[in-house]
Amino acid sequence: MVLEAHKEGKTIHELGDQFDLHPQLIMNWKRHFMEHSSEVFDKGHSSDSQDKDNLIDRRSAQIGQLKVECDFLKKI
């Protein structure tokens, strides 16, 4: 909703009619988003990076364990 309001393809009143919301509520959301958008995107970026690093670490450990098990089974 906020991104639609920011695009300015439709007026706030048109968006209010479309989504059955009061235009002032949409303006409040838009203003709040514009004031705090950097916080949202900064947190999301670092979190995504940490999640990817954790996933890579878990997968590397799993690959190592499977390699050890495979080598062990080859000796049997």
NURO-890574 format. One record per atom (N, C-alpha, C, O, CB): residue in one letter; atom name; x, z, y. Coordinates in steps of 0.05 Angstrom, whole numbers, always signed. Last residue first. Glycine has a CB too. Layout:
(r A, CA, (X, Z, Y)),
...
***
This chain:
(r I, N, (+693, +93, -1006)),
(r I, CA, (+680, +103, -1030)),
(r I, C, (+678, +81, -1051)),
(r I, O, (+667, +86, -1073)),
(r I, CB, (+653, +114, -1024)),
(r K, N, (+712, +68, -961)),
(r K, CA, (+732, +80, -979)),
(r K, C, (+720, +89, -1005)),
(r K, O, (+734, +93, -1024)),
(r K, CB, (+745, +103, -965)),
(r K, N, (+666, +54, -934)),
(r K, CA, (+683, +32, -945)),
(r K, C, (+703, +43, -965)),
(r K, O, (+711, +29, -984)),
(r K, CB, (+697, +16, -923)),
(r L, N, (+649, +102, -914)),
(r L, CA, (+634, +90, -936)),
(r L, C, (+650, +67, -949)),
(r L, O, (+646, +62, -973)),
(r L, CB, (+607, +80, -926)),
(r F, N, (+687, +109, -872)),
(r F, CA, (+685, +128, -894)),
(r F, C, (+672, +116, -919)),
(r F, O, (+681, +119, -941)),
(r F, CB, (+671, +154, -886)),
(r D, N, (+672, +67, -839)),
(r D, CA, (+699, +68, -850)),
(r D, C, (+700, +86, -874)),
(r D, O, (+713, +80, -894)),
(r D, CB, (+720, +76, -830)),
(r C, N, (+620, +85, -825)),
(r C, CA, (+624, +59, -839)),
(r C, C, (+651, +58, -853)),
(r C, O, (+654, +50, -876)),
(r C, CB, (+621, +36, -819)),
(r E, N, (+632, +132, -797)),
(r E, CA, (+616, +133, -822)),
(r E, C, (+619, +107, -838)),
(r E, O, (+621, +109, -863)),
(r E, CB, (+586, +137, -815)),
(r V, N, (+661, +111, -754)),
(r V, CA, (+673, +131, -772)),
(r V, C, (+658, +131, -799)),
(r V, O, (+671, +132, -820)),
(r V, CB, (+674, +159, -759)),
(r K, N, (+621, +79, -731)),
(r K, CA, (+646, +67, -741)),
(r K, C, (+660, +85, -761)),
(r K, O, (+669, +77, -781)),
(r K, CB, (+664, +60, -717)),
(r L, N, (+583, +117, -716)),
(r L, CA, (+576, +97, -736)),
(r L, C, (+601, +84, -748)),
(r L, O, (+601, +78, -772)),
(r L, CB, (+557, +76, -725)),
(r Q, N, (+613, +144, -677)),
(r Q, CA, (+604, +158, -700)),
(r Q, C, (+597, +139, -723)),
(r Q, O, (+605, +143, -746)),
(r Q, CB, (+579, +176, -694)),
(r G, N, (+619, +103, -639)),
(r G, CA, (+642, +116, -651)),
(r G, C, (+635, +130, -677)),
(r G, O, (+649, +128, -697)),
(r G, CB, (+655, +135, -632)),
(r I, N, (+566, +94, -625)),
(r I, CA, (+581, +72, -638)),
(r I, C, (+606, +84, -652)),
(r I, O, (+612, +76, -674)),
(r I, CB, (+590, +52, -616)),
(r Q, N, (+553, +143, -601)),
(r Q, CA, (+539, +134, -625)),
(r Q, C, (+554, +112, -640)),
(r Q, O, (+556, +112, -664)),
(r Q, CB, (+511, +124, -618)),
(r A, N, (+587, +142, -557)),
(r A, CA, (+591, +163, -578)),
(r A, C, (+577, +155, -604)),
(r A, O, (+588, +160, -625)),
(r A, CB, (+579, +190, -567)),
(r S, N, (+565, +98, -531)),
(r S, CA, (+593, +97, -540)),
(r S, C, (+598, +118, -561)),
(r S, O, (+612, +112, -581)),
(r S, CB, (+612, +101, -516)),
(r R, N, (+514, +118, -519)),
(r R, CA, (+517, +95, -537)),
(r R, C, (+545, +92, -547)),
(r R, O, (+549, +85, -571)),
(r R, CB, (+509, +69, -522)),
(r R, N, (+527, +160, -484)),
(r R, CA, (+513, +165, -509)),
(r R, C, (+516, +143, -529)),
(r R, O, (+521, +147, -552)),
(r R, CB, (+483, +170, -504)),
(r D, N, (+551, +130, -442)),
(r D, CA, (+566, +151, -456)),
(r D, C, (+553, +157, -483)),
(r D, O, (+567, +160, -504)),
(r D, CB, (+568, +177, -440)),
(r I, N, (+509, +98, -426)),
(r I, CA, (+533, +86, -436)),
(r I, C, (+549, +106, -452)),
(r I, O, (+560, +99, -473)),
(r I, CB, (+550, +74, -413)),
(r L, N, (+474, +138, -407)),
(r L, CA, (+466, +121, -429)),
(r L, C, (+490, +108, -442)),
(r L, O, (+492, +106, -466)),
(r L, CB, (+446, +99, -420)),
(r N, N, (+503, +159, -364)),
(r N, CA, (+496, +176, -387)),
(r N, C, (+488, +159, -411)),
(r N, O, (+496, +166, -434)),
(r N, CB, (+473, +195, -380)),
(r D, N, (+504, +113, -331)),
(r D, CA, (+529, +125, -341)),
(r D, C, (+524, +142, -366)),
(r D, O, (+539, +141, -385)),
(r D, CB, (+543, +141, -319)),
(r K, N, (+449, +107, -321)),
(r K, CA, (+463, +86, -335)),
(r K, C, (+489, +97, -346)),
(r K, O, (+496, +90, -369)),
(r K, CB, (+469, +63, -316)),
(r D, N, (+440, +155, -293)),
(r D, CA, (+425, +150, -318)),
(r D, C, (+439, +128, -334)),
(r D, O, (+442, +131, -358)),
(r D, CB, (+396, +141, -312)),
(r Q, N, (+472, +147, -248)),
(r Q, CA, (+478, +169, -267)),
(r Q, C, (+464, +165, -293)),
(r Q, O, (+476, +170, -314)),
(r Q, CB, (+470, +196, -255)),
(r S, N, (+445, +104, -225)),
(r S, CA, (+473, +101, -233)),
(r S, C, (+481, +123, -253)),
(r S, O, (+494, +117, -272)),
(r S, CB, (+491, +103, -208)),
(r D, N, (+395, +127, -214)),
(r D, CA, (+397, +104, -233)),
(r D, C, (+426, +101, -243)),
(r D, O, (+430, +95, -266)),
(r D, CB, (+388, +78, -219)),
(r S, N, (+411, +165, -177)),
(r S, CA, (+399, +174, -202)),
(r S, C, (+401, +151, -223)),
(r S, O, (+407, +156, -246)),
(r S, CB, (+370, +182, -197)),
(r S, N, (+429, +134, -135)),
(r S, CA, (+448, +151, -148)),
(r S, C, (+437, +160, -175)),
(r S, O, (+452, +163, -195)),
(r S, CB, (+455, +175, -131)),
(r H, N, (+379, +107, -122)),
(r H, CA, (+403, +92, -130)),
(r H, C, (+423, +110, -145)),
(r H, O, (+433, +101, -166)),
(r H, CB, (+417, +81, -105)),
(r G, N, (+343, +147, -109)),
(r G, CA, (+338, +130, -132)),
(r G, C, (+363, +116, -141)),
(r G, O, (+367, +112, -165)),
(r G, CB, (+317, +110, -125)),
(r K, N, (+366, +168, -63)),
(r K, CA, (+363, +185, -87)),
(r K, C, (+359, +167, -111)),
(r K, O, (+371, +173, -132)),
(r K, CB, (+339, +204, -84)),
(r D, N, (+362, +124, -28)),
(r D, CA, (+388, +136, -34)),
(r D, C, (+387, +152, -60)),
(r D, O, (+405, +151, -76)),
(r D, CB, (+397, +153, -11)),
(r F, N, (+306, +115, -25)),
(r F, CA, (+324, +95, -38)),
(r F, C, (+351, +106, -44)),
(r F, O, (+363, +97, -64)),
(r F, CB, (+326, +71, -20)),
(r V, N, (+288, +162, -1)),
(r V, CA, (+277, +153, -26)),
(r V, C, (+296, +134, -40)),
(r V, O, (+301, +137, -64)),
(r V, CB, (+250, +139, -22)),
(r E, N, (+317, +164, +47)),
(r E, CA, (+319, +186, +27)),
(r E, C, (+310, +177, +0)),
(r E, O, (+322, +183, -20)),
(r E, CB, (+303, +210, +36)),
(r S, N, (+298, +119, +73)),
(r S, CA, (+326, +120, +65)),
(r S, C, (+331, +142, +44)),
(r S, O, (+347, +138, +26)),
(r S, CB, (+344, +124, +89)),
(r S, N, (+244, +131, +85)),
(r S, CA, (+251, +111, +65)),
(r S, C, (+280, +112, +56)),
(r S, O, (+285, +107, +32)),
(r S, CB, (+244, +83, +75)),
(r H, N, (+223, +165, +123)),
(r H, CA, (+237, +177, +100)),
(r H, C, (+246, +156, +79)),
(r H, O, (+253, +164, +57)),
(r H, CB, (+219, +197, +87)),
(r E, N, (+199, +136, +164)),
(r E, CA, (+217, +159, +171)),
(r E, C, (+234, +168, +148)),
(r E, O, (+255, +179, +152)),
(r E, CB, (+200, +182, +182)),
(r M, N, (+169, +100, +136)),
(r M, CA, (+190, +90, +153)),
(r M, C, (+209, +112, +161)),
(r M, O, (+233, +107, +164)),
(r M, CB, (+178, +77, +178)),
(r F, N, (+132, +135, +111)),
(r F, CA, (+151, +118, +95)),
(r F, C, (+174, +109, +112)),
(r F, O, (+197, +110, +103)),
(r F, CB, (+136, +94, +83)),
(r H, N, (+105, +154, +155)),
(r H, CA, (+120, +172, +138)),
(r H, C, (+140, +157, +122)),
(r H, O, (+163, +166, +119)),
(r H, CB, (+100, +188, +120)),
(r R, N, (+81, +106, +173)),
(r R, CA, (+99, +121, +191)),
(r R, C, (+117, +139, +174)),
(r R, O, (+141, +141, +178)),
(r R, CB, (+84, +136, +212)),
(r K, N, (+48, +94, +128)),
(r K, CA, (+69, +75, +137)),
(r K, C, (+90, +89, +155)),
(r K, O, (+114, +85, +151)),
(r K, CB, (+56, +52, +153)),
(r W, N, (+14, +138, +127)),
(r W, CA, (+32, +132, +104)),
(r W, C, (+55, +114, +113)),
(r W, O, (+78, +118, +105)),
(r W, CB, (+16, +119, +82)),
(r N, N, (-12, +131, +177)),
(r N, CA, (+4, +156, +172)),
(r N, C, (+24, +151, +149)),
(r N, O, (+47, +159, +150)),
(r N, CB, (-15, +179, +165)),
(r M, N, (-37, +82, +168)),
(r M, CA, (-17, +84, +189)),
(r M, C, (+1, +109, +185)),
(r M, O, (+25, +108, +189)),
(r M, CB, (-30, +86, +217)),
(r I, N, (-73, +98, +128)),
(r I, CA, (-52, +77, +122)),
(r I, C, (-30, +79, +143)),
(r I, O, (-7, +77, +136)),
(r I, CB, (-65, +49, +122)),
(r L, N, (-104, +133, +157)),
(r L, CA, (-89, +143, +134)),
(r L, C, (-67, +123, +127)),
(r L, O, (-44, +132, +121)),
(r L, CB, (-108, +147, +110)),
(r Q, N, (-128, +99, +195)),
(r Q, CA, (-109, +120, +204)),
(r Q, C, (-92, +131, +181)),
(r Q, O, (-69, +137, +185)),
(r Q, CB, (-124, +142, +218)),
(r P, N, (-163, +68, +162)),
(r P, CA, (-139, +56, +174)),
(r P, C, (-118, +76, +184)),
(r P, O, (-94, +72, +183)),
(r P, CB, (-147, +38, +197)),
(r H, N, (-185, +96, +102)),
(r H, CA, (-187, +96, +131)),
(r H, C, (-161, +85, +143)),
(r H, O, (-139, +92, +133)),
(r H, CB, (-192, +126, +141)),
(r L, N, (-198, +52, +46)),
(r L, CA, (-183, +74, +59)),
(r L, C, (-186, +73, +89)),
(r L, O, (-191, +51, +100)),
(r L, CB, (-153, +73, +51)),
(r D, N, (-210, +9, +11)),
(r D, CA, (-229, +30, +17)),
(r D, C, (-215, +56, +27)),
(r D, O, (-221, +78, +17)),
(r D, CB, (-246, +37, -8)),
(r F, N, (-178, -34, +8)),
(r F, CA, (-172, -12, -10)),
(r F, C, (-190, +12, -6)),
(r F, O, (-186, +34, -17)),
(r F, CB, (-143, -4, -7)),
(r Q, N, (-201, -69, +46)),
(r Q, CA, (-194, -78, +20)),
(r Q, C, (-191, -55, +0)),
(r Q, O, (-201, -57, -23)),
(r Q, CB, (-169, -95, +21)),
(r D, N, (-205, -37, +93)),
(r D, CA, (-229, -48, +80)),
(r D, C, (-224, -56, +51)),
(r D, O, (-240, -51, +33)),
(r D, CB, (-240, -72, +96)),
(r G, N, (-151, -28, +102)),
(r G, CA, (-169, -6, +98)),
(r G, C, (-195, -15, +84)),
(r G, O, (-205, -1, +66)),
(r G, CB, (-175, +7, +124)),
(r L, N, (-133, -81, +110)),
(r L, CA, (-123, -66, +87)),
(r L, C, (-141, -42, +81)),
(r L, O, (-147, -36, +58)),
(r L, CB, (-94, -56, +91)),
(r E, N, (-160, -91, +158)),
(r E, CA, (-166, -107, +134)),
(r E, C, (-157, -93, +109)),
(r E, O, (-171, -93, +89)),
(r E, CB, (-152, -134, +137)),
(r H, N, (-136, -52, +191)),
(r H, CA, (-165, -51, +186)),
(r H, C, (-173, -67, +161)),
(r H, O, (-190, -59, +146)),
(r H, CB, (-181, -60, +210)),
(r I, N, (-84, -71, +193)),
(r I, CA, (-89, -45, +181)),
(r I, C, (-119, -41, +174)),
(r I, O, (-126, -29, +154)),
(r I, CB, (-80, -22, +199)),
(r T, N, (-82, -141, +176)),
(r T, CA, (-84, -119, +195)),
(r T, C, (-89, -93, +180)),
(r T, O, (-97, -93, +156)),
(r T, CB, (-106, -124, +216)),
(r K, N, (-34, -174, +135)),
(r K, CA, (-62, -166, +141)),
(r K, C, (-61, -144, +161)),
(r K, O, (-41, -129, +163)),
(r K, CB, (-77, -158, +115)),
(r G, N, (+19, -179, +138)),
(r G, CA, (+4, -203, +132)),
(r G, C, (-25, -199, +138)),
(r G, O, (-40, -218, +144)),
(r G, CB, (+8, -210, +102)),
(r E, N, (+54, -137, +146)),
(r E, CA, (+38, -146, +169)),
(r E, C, (+25, -172, +164)),
(r E, O, (+19, -187, +182)),
(r E, CB, (+55, -147, +193)),
(r K, N, (+87, -109, +113)),
(r K, CA, (+90, -138, +114)),
(r K, C, (+75, -150, +138)),
(r K, O, (+83, -171, +148)),
(r K, CB, (+80, -150, +88)),
(r H, N, (+69, -56, +116)),
(r H, CA, (+94, -63, +130)),
(r H, C, (+97, -93, +133)),
(r H, O, (+109, -103, +152)),
(r H, CB, (+117, -51, +115)),
(r A, N, (+24, -57, +84)),
(r A, CA, (+21, -52, +112)),
(r A, C, (+45, -60, +128)),
(r A, O, (+43, -68, +151)),
(r A, CB, (+14, -22, +116)),
(r E, N, (+50, -67, +36)),
(r E, CA, (+31, -86, +46)),
(r E, C, (+27, -82, +76)),
(r E, O, (+25, -102, +91)),
(r E, CB, (+4, -84, +31)),
(r L, N, (+79, -19, +32)),
(r L, CA, (+94, -45, +34)),
(r L, C, (+75, -67, +44)),
(r L, O, (+84, -84, +60)),
(r L, CB, (+106, -53, +8)),
(r V, N, (+38, +17, +25)),
(r V, CA, (+55, +19, +49)),
(r V, C, (+70, -7, +53)),
(r V, O, (+73, -16, +76)),
(r V, CB, (+75, +42, +46)),
(r M, N, (+16, +0, -24)),
(r M, CA, (+0, +0, +0)),
(r M, C, (+17, +0, +25)),
(r M, O, (+12, -15, +44)),
(r M, CB, (-19, +24, +0)),
***
